[in-house]
Amino acid sequence: MTQATIPTRVPSRLQDLREQAGRIPFIRRKEFTYGSLAGLAVFAVLFLPRTVPLTPAGMAVIALLVVGSIAWAAIFFSDELKPEWSKTLTAFALLILFGFLYYRYSTAQWSRMMTLFMNMEVIKVALPRLLEGLVITVKIAISSWVISTLLGLFLAVFRAFDNRVLNIFIIAYVDVFRAIPIMVLMVVIYFALPYVGLTLDAMTSAILALGLNSAAYVAEIFRGGIMSVKKGQIEAARALGLNTWQTMRLVLLPQAIRVVMPPLVGNYVASAKDTALASSISVIEMMKAALVEQAMLANPSPLIFCFVLYLLMFVPLTRLSSILEQRMKKSQRKANV
């Protein structure tokens, strides 16, 4: 009876890592990474200047700290073994450090800047008018989105039928309304249409102008999405006996909508920002309300607060556009596998 041979070496992950540790560059090891970081922290605590204005020696200390921090971050970021969350945390830490250094040692007049541009007492006085303007801005934006989406989809669908007569009018609409400035279009609708017997109030004129202008872009976005569908799927739908409308409704549009969502959201954001142009026809939307309050209170704080409100509205929309684009790319990769 033969005895089973016993392997002379049992491989283990821990042993492999220990053997490879000697080949890891010194600057990539944890001892150097966290030791040098601790050294930078001690250097900052002990040698950063305590007073301003800065002396040449103090400026040299700050420069050394900045250069050392950048060098440490470069080594840290170049290490592929470091997790992504730690690199992200390091990037934010650098931003906070540089922001603190500028805040602490610059000659900026921070208190005066806060009084002029972020005066909470002034903002409280202007807040009711700003909120009224915000409601009007949201109403104009959403209403114009509905008009542009429905009209743009209608134009894109009929252009996909490739009828020469229809295409002449559709192409003319798209080219003309993409060329006309929105402010000019608002003025024409509000001031000129009453002379032909059609009188609209200022808010309706703003919504109509934005909707008609944005519809030209939406039509091109939808047309691109429809054209992205492979011709083989159209031929397969016809082989199954689907007519033109059924092919459009069941085959083309469901796939096109997934493709057009990211640029469509981007177009919505651009259209919503153009609501500020409605002030040219006496609509007191958010930007106009901020300008009025700035003039009445002799302080630009309402305008800065308006800027913050725009960020709160549009940053989530832009992030939504990015998320939709990433999901679309993932679905396309799965479909191609």
Secondary structure, DSSP 8 states (H G I E B T S, - for coil): -------S----HHHHHHHHHTTS-GGGSHHHHHHHHHHHHHHHHHHS-SSSS--HHHHHHHHHHHHHHHHHHHHHHT-TTS-HHHHHHHHHHHHHHHHHHHHHHS---HHHHHHHH--HHHHHHHHHHHHHHHHHHHHHHHHHHHHHHHHHHHHHHHHHTT-HHHHHHHHHHHHHHHHS-HHHHHHIIIIIGGGGT----HHHHHHHHHHHHHHHHHHHHHHHHHHTS-HHHHHHHHHTT--HHHHIIIIIHHHHHHHHHHHHHHHHHHHHHGGGGGGGGT---HHHHHHHHHHHHT-SHHHHHHHHHHHHHHHHHHHHHHHHHHHHHHHHHHHH-
